[in-house]
Amino acid sequence: MNRTELQQKLQENILIFDGGFGTELYRRNFFVNTSYDDLCLTASEVVTAIHQSYVDAGAEVLTTNTYNANAAALKQFGIADRAEKINHAAIAAARKAAAGKPAILIAGSIGPAKAAYAREVADQAGYLIAGGADFLIFESISSKEELFTALAALPEGGTTAFVTSFTFDSEARLSDGTSFAEVEEILKNAPNPPAAVGLNCGKGPETTLDALEKISRQTGFALIVQPGSGVPKSVDNRFMQMTTPEYFTTYSMRYLNLGARGLGGCCGITPAHISDMVRSLKPLAAGAKNEIPAVEVAAVEELPPVPLAEKSSFGEKLAQGKFVRLIEMTPPKGFDLTSTVEKAKICAAAGIDAINIPDGPRASCRISQIITAIEIQEKAGIETVVHCCARDRNLISLQSMILGCMAKKLNNILFITGDPPKLGDYPFSSGVFDVDAIGMVKLQSRLNRGIDAGGQLLGNQVQTAIVAGVGADPNAIDMVREYRRLEEKINAGAEFIITQPVFDPPTLLEFLRNVRKNFGIPVIAGVWPFASYRNALFMKNEVPGVVVPDWIMSAMENAGDKEAQRLEGIRIARKILDEIMPEINGVATSAPFGNVHTALSLLFD
């Protein structure tokens, strides 16, 4: 495989790499006084079995057990003369595990080395290429010297693709102080540049994320991220390894959002971690890539969309530039909607414009948001904004849901991609993700013109009249990506935005001004009052995309008893709302723990 071919694979799909190998060998009772590389010859069946466990977990790239399989490193075991055989056996072991699956790639692993061992490293690279590696990966480079040794190892005029993978600290620096900017310059000017740049091992997923945030803004190379499990953390004077499969998957999701094209793990990351990641992220990545099929314009006659002001009362207010107030009410886990309807009546009497109804938030199972919305609109007399999540429905089901909403006059829908099921209460549920939020808005825009996803007419002069909304995250790690996706959503037909809850006014104000300047679409800001210090702590630590400043945490912690904390939460939310009021078209708040009076206290003095 040459450089262009590997780059193309990374561009077309997210590549799933395997996890740690040495730690898996250690778990099988091979102690550290053993040459782990030599096990490719002396215990090849064990090496193949580990590769097989990663294949079963969903890995698409198997990394050979050759991290220290150069003559200089093998010399300490008295087996330097076996270097070529070990590297060839390592390729064979990986190929055996990948038998019958030609799409699986074999990456020849080469560990870091000083310049004094450049010849031995070059020899190893040659052995791996001759043995049939699809590409080489120089792992755990931690200094400029090791980088130059890796670059010098490639045979002159060779065409085999390779990856240089680095161990960076949280500031994206190598152990010798070399910055990523220097690394990038060296790689760009190399006679034979790598196909991709990797981040591997390090002090764990969190440190790797810190480094990736900085690197993703600077690099022109495709990125492969393979963190190690990191060092144990002290919890109540006990040292615990915090990198569970779910924890690892959560961070992998963030790497994906920052543009990583390859995802896997290093030391301490097991097949269980990789399996968990594959289950959650592959469907999500596929949904973002999928497109609504093109419509043959000549075959059907589109209807002009219904004007925004005529779609719903909520749409009319947006069209007229009126300030709107929404309260989010989560559907109950049971099926008794009596209390929900009564709370909606209170909101209607207070002058709330619409009830915001989530769709399986945090990948949890609750009564249908559609049924909830019907009950609220028919019995409480207040409009709803229904969330529609891509996670749970294929294109056929999405269209059926939208048509059902239209039939019951649920004309306001917020389209969201949704959390992978593994991050919620049902880890063995499958995510669908036929499309993401962008694809759903494209589908809705088509239905609003009387055409379904297959290019067929809905009927004679039949069309939907849905007000299509989308979410946005002013706290996104990669704001360039967030603005790009927001632009795609608006171009697809989005008519309003509801932001994630934001607790830092300067961050939200910058986002609002950018949206106003570049897009000119109504923005409804998420401003939520905390019910207690514990509630604030949960939002800060457990809800992806939510950033709670230290000053708020301190104010909530020092407020006093639980009622005093609730009042402090309202005071803080009012302060935030007052600051951002000139820049927003509305506010969406929540009823914490179902207490609509707390939400109303924020929205009305």
N, C-alpha and C positions, 0 to 999 in steps of 0.2 A: 504494500500500500504506500503510495507516495503522499507528499504533503497535501496536495490539492484534494485528493480523495478523502483523507481524514478530515480536512476542513469542511468538505461538503457534507460528510456524515454528521459532524457536529452542528452544522447549520440546519440540516433537515430535521433532526430529531434530538431530543435530550438523550445522551448516552449514559447508561447506568453502569458504573464501575463496581468492582467488588470491594470488600473491606480488608481488614488486617489479615496477614498470613502468619507472621511469627507468633502472635497471641493465640491463634488457632492451633498451631503446632504445640505450643506450651500446654494448652488445655488437654492435649492428647498425651501428656506425660513425657514429652521430649524436653529435657532440661537444658539450661543455657550453656552448659559445657559441651554441647553437641553443635556441630556445624549444621545449621538448619538448611543451608543450601545443598549440602551433600545428601540430605534425605531424599532429594529427587532421584538419587541412584539407589540408596539403601532402603528407603521406605516409600517407593514411588506410589504404592497403592494408597497410602495415607495422604500424600500430596494430591493425588487425583481426587480422593474423596472430599478434601476441603474445597477444591475447585468445583466439584459437583454440587456441594452444598450452596455455593454462591450461584451456580447455574439455576438450581432449584428455587433460589430466592429471587431470581429475576435479573441477575447481572448480565450485561451485554458485552462487558469487557473483563477478561480474566487476566490478572497480572501475575507473571511467573514468579516462582519462588527462587529468585536469583538476586536478591538485594545485595548480598555480599559475595556473589559468585565470580569474583575476579581473583587472579592468581595471588595478588598481594594480600588480600583478606583471607584467602584459603590457606596461606602459608602457615599461619599460626596453628592450624590443625594438621599440618604435614601433608596436605593433599593439593598443593598448588598445581601439580601436574594433571589434576582431574578437572580443571576449569572448563575445558571445551565439552567434555562428556556431561558434566553437571548441567551446563546451559542447554545442551541439546535435549537431555532427559527432562528438563523443566518444561521446555516447549511441548514435548511429547505428552507429558502428564496433563498439561492444560488442554491440549488438543483432544485427548481421550475423553475428558469431561465434557468437551463441547461437541462430541461426535453427534452427527445428525442435526446439528444446529449451525449451519454455515454462516449465519449472520453474526455469531459471537466472534469478537475480535480477541486476539492474544497480544497483550502488551508485554514486551520484554523489559523487566525491571532491572535498573542499574542504580545502586546506592551512591551516595556522595563520596568523593575521593579528592585528596590533595594533589597538587601538580606532580609530586614525586611519583605518583602511581598512574600517570596519564597513559603510559604504554599498556599497562594491564587493563585499564578501563577500556581503551580502544580495542584491545583483543576481545574483551567480553562483548562489546557491541558487535563485533564481527561474528562471534559465535552465535549470538541471538538472531542476527539477520540470516546467517547461513542455516540456522535451525528452523527458520520459518515464522519468526515473529511478524505480526502484521505491522507493528510499529514499536518504537522504543520509548520508555518513559524513565527519565533521569529523576529519581526521587529525592526528597528531603534536602535539596540544595540549600545551604545556610550561609554561604559566603561567596564573594566574588571569585575567589580562587577556585572553589568547587564548580562554579558556573563555567569558567573558562576551561576547566578540565573536561567537563561534559561536552562542551562545544567542539573541543579538539578531538573527541573520541569518534566522531563521525567520519567514516571513510571518505576520502576526497572523491568528489564526483558521484557519491552515493545518492540514491533516490528514496531510501526508506524514510517514512515520516517519523518524527520524534516529538516528544513533549518534554519540556523542562518544568519540573515541579519543585516549588520552594516551600521552605518553612519560615514564614514571616511572623513577626510579633504583631501586636494589635495596631502598631503604627505603620505597618507594611514595610518593616525594615528587616534585613537579615542580621544574623548574630554579629557580623563584623561592622554593622552600621550602614551598610549599603541600602539606599532607598530604592523603592520600586521604580521611580523615574530613571535611576541609573541602570537598573536591570532592563527596563524596557528599551533604553537607548542601545545597550549592548546587543540585545536580541534582534532589534530592527536592523542593525548594521552588520550582523553576522553574515558570512558568505552563504550559510545555509540556515535560515531562521527556522524556529520550531513551528509546528502546525498549531500548537496551543500552549498556553501557560497554565500550570497547575498550582494549587495551594494544598499542601498535604501535611498531615501530622499536626505539629504545634501543640498548644496548650488546651485544645478542645474546641468545640463548635463555636463558643462565644467569641474567643479570640480570633478565630478564623473569620467570623462574620465582620468583626471590626476591621480586619485587614482587607477583606473583600469590598467593603463599602468604599474604601479609599482607592483600591486598585481598579474597580470596575469603572470609575470615572476617568481613568487615565489611559487604559490599555486599548490597543487595536487588535489584540489577540483574542481568540476564543478562550474561555476560562473553564478549567476543570477543578472542582472543589472536593477534596477528600480529607476532612478533618479526622484527627484521632479522638479518642474518648476523653483525653485530657487527664489532669491530675485530680484525685479525690478532693472534695470540698468538706470543710469542717462544718458540721451541723450539730449544735449543742454538744460540742467537744467530741463528737464522733466523726470520723472521716468516712465519707460516702462517695461512691462513684455515681454521679448524677446523670450520666449520659445513657438513659434508657432508650429503647427503640422509639418511643413516642417523642421524647425530647430531641433525639437526633432528627426525626422526621420534621419536626417543627422548624428546626434550623435549616434543614435542607430546603424547605419551602421558601425560606427567606433567601437562600442562595439562588434558587430558581428565579425569584422575583428580581434579583440583582443582575440577572443575565447569564448565570452559569449555564454552560452547555453540556457539561459532564458532571455527574454527581456520584459520589461513592464515599468510602471511608478508609481510614488507615488504622494504626495500632489501637486495638481494643474494640474496634467496630466489627461486629459479628454478622453472620448470615441473617440472624433475626433482625438486626438493624436494617440491613439492605432490603429484606422482604417487606418490612413495614414501610420503608420509604417508597419502594416500587408500588405498593398497593395504593398509597395515597397520592403520589405525585405524578405517576405516568398518565392517569386519566386527566388530571388537571392540565398537564402540559399539552396533551393531545387536544383538549377542548379549546385551548388558546390558539392552537394551530389550525383547527378545522374552520372551514369557510362555509357559509350558506351557499348552496349551488347557484350559479348564475341563471337568470331568467331569460328565456328567449323573448325579447321585447316584441318581435314581429308576431308572435303566436297569440298574444293576449293584449287586451286594451286596459291599461291601468286607469283607475279612478283617481281623481285629485283627492288628496287627503282632506279629511274634515278639519276645518280650522281649530286651533287649540282652544279658543274661547267657547266653541260649541261642543266640545267633547264631554265636559263635566263642569260642575261648579268650581272644583279645584282648578281645572284648566283655565276657566274664565278669570279667576283671580290672578293666576300667573300671567295670563295674557295682558291683563290690565295693570300689572305691576303692583298689585296689592300685597301687603305683608301677610304671610300665612303662618299659622301656628299648628304644629302637628304634635301629637303625643303618641309614643310607641307603647303598644300593649301586646305583650307576648301571649299567644294562645296557650291555654292551660294544657297540662299533660293528660288530664282526663277528658271527659266529653260533656261535662256540665258547663254551659256557657252563661248561666244565669248571672253570676257575679260579673263576668266580663261585660255583658250587655248593660248592667246597672251602672258600672263605672263609665261606660261610653255615654250613657245618658247624662251623667254629671258633666262630662266634657262638652257635650253638645249644648247643655244649658249655660255653660260658662263662656261659650263663644269660640271653641276650638274649631278649626277648619276641617281637619281630617284626622282619623285614627290610623296610625302607621302600624302595619301588622307583619312581623317577620315570618319567614318561611324556614322552619326547622333551624333556628339560630344555634350556633356552636355544634352543628351536626347532631342535634337532639330530636327526639320524636315527640311531636305534640299534635293536637287535633288540627286538621287542615286549616290553613290560613284562609282558604276560600270560604269554607263553611262559617268560620268566625266572622269574616267580613260580611257575608250575607246576613247573618243574624244581627250584626251591629247596624248595618244600613237599614234593614227592614224594621227593626224593633227599637233602635235608639235614634234613628233619623239623622245620622251624621255620615258623611262620606268617608271612605277608607282609601288608603294607599296600600295595595297588596304587594308584598314582596314575591318575586318569582326567582327561584334558585336553580342554576344550571346543573348542580350536582345530582339532582334526583330524577331528571326527566330527559328522555331523548326528544328528537325533533317532533315526532308524532304527538307525544304526550304534551310537549310545550304548546303546540298549536291547539290541541284539545282544551288545555287549560285556558288559553287566551279566549277562545270562542265561548267557553263556559262563563268566563268573567263578563264578556260582552252581553251574554244572554241575561245575566243577573245584574246588569248595570254597575259592575265593578270596573269602572273605566280608568282607574289610575293604577299603574303597575310600576314598581321599582325592580329593575332587572339586576341581579347580582350573580357572580360566579359561584360563591359559596365555599365553605370550608370543606376540605376532604373528610370523608366519614371517619377516618382513623383518628382525627382530632376531636371526636365527639364521644357520644355514649355507645355507639354501635361500631366497634372497630372492625367487625367482619362484614359489614355492609359494603357494597360496591358503589363507587361514584360513577356516574354516567358521563357527564361532561361532553356530550356530543358537540356542544359549542360553549363558549364562555359568554360573559355579559355583552361583549361587542356583538357576537353572533346572534344573541337573543334580540338585541335592539334592531339589527338588520332584519331579522324575521318579523318583528313587530311592524317595522316600517313597511314591509311588503304586504302584510295583512291589512294595514291601514290603507293600502291602495287597492285592496280587493284581490290579492294574489297570494297563494300559499307557497310553502317552501319548495314545492315541486314545479312551480310556475303555472299552476292550475287556478282558474277563477274560483272564488268562494261561492259564486252564484251570480245571477243576473242583478247587476247594480248592488251587490252586497259587499260591504267592507267593514272592518272594525274601526272604532273611534277611541283608541286607547291613548291616554297621556303617558308617554314612556319616560321613565326616570332612571337614573343610574347613580351608583355610589362613587365616592371619591375619598381618598385618604390623604389629607394634608400632612400627616405624619409619616408618609411613606419613606422607606430607607432610600429608595432611588426615585427622586422626584422627576428626573428626566423621563424615566419610563412611565411614571404616573401621569404626567402631562401628555405624553404621547398616546397612552391608552385612552385618556379622557378625550383627546381630540378625535380619536377613532370612534369613540362612543357617540360623540356629537355629530360627526359626519354620517354615522349610521342612522341617526334620527332621534337621539336623546333630546328631551325637551326641558328637563330640569335635573338638578343634582342635589343629592342629600349627602353631606359629608359624614365620615366617621366622627364619633364624639371627640372633640378637641378641648383640651384643658389649658392650652398655652396660647393666649391671644396673639402674640407676635407671629407665631407660626401660621395660625389661621388667617390673619390679616394679609400676610405675604401671599398665601395661596389665593385668597379672594381677589386681591388686586390683579394677580396674574390671570385668573379666569376672566375677570371683567375686561381686562385689556385684550386678551387673545381670543376669547370665545363668545362673550356676551350672552351667556345662558343663565337663567335664574338659579341661584345657589341657596339652598336651605341648609343652614349650619346645624350640626349636631352639638347641642349643649346640654349636658346631663348633670343634674344635681346628685351628689353622692348621698347615700342614705346613712352612712357611717364610715368610720375610719377603716373598718374591715372591708367594706364595700370598695373603698378607694384602693386599698391594698390589693384586692382581687383584680380590679381593673388594671392596675399598674403592672402586675406580675403575670396575669393569666390571659388577658385579652389581646391577641395580636393586633398591631397597628395603633394601639392606644398608648400615649405617652402622658404620664402624670408628673408635673414638675414637683421638685422637692418642697417648694414653699406650700403647695397645697397639702402634701402629705403631712407636713409639720402642723399646719393649721387644723387639719382634721384630727390628728392624734392628740393635740392639746386642747380640743374644744370642750371636753368634759364628758358628761354621761351621754347615753345613746341619743336622747332627744336633742341635746345641745349639739351633737355631731350632725344630726339631720338638719338643724337650722343653719349650722355653719356651711353645710353642703349647698343649701339654697343660696346663702349669701355669696359664696364663691361663684356659683353659676350665674347669679345676677350680675356680678362684677364683670365676668367674662362677656356676658350678653351685652351689657352697656358699652363695652369697648368695641365690639364688632358690629353693633347695630347699623351704623351708616353704610356698611359694605354688603349686607345680606338681604335676601328677598324673603326670608322666613327663617323660622327656627323649628327644629325637631328635637324634642326632649323625650325622656323616658319616664315611666311611672315606676320608680324603683320598688321592687318587691310588690308591685301591684298598687302602690299608694298613689292614686291620681291626684290627691290633694297636694302632695309634694311637688308634682309637675306643675299643677295650676298655680302654686305659690311662686314658682319661677316666672311663669308667663304673664301673670296678672298681679299687680301690686295689691 
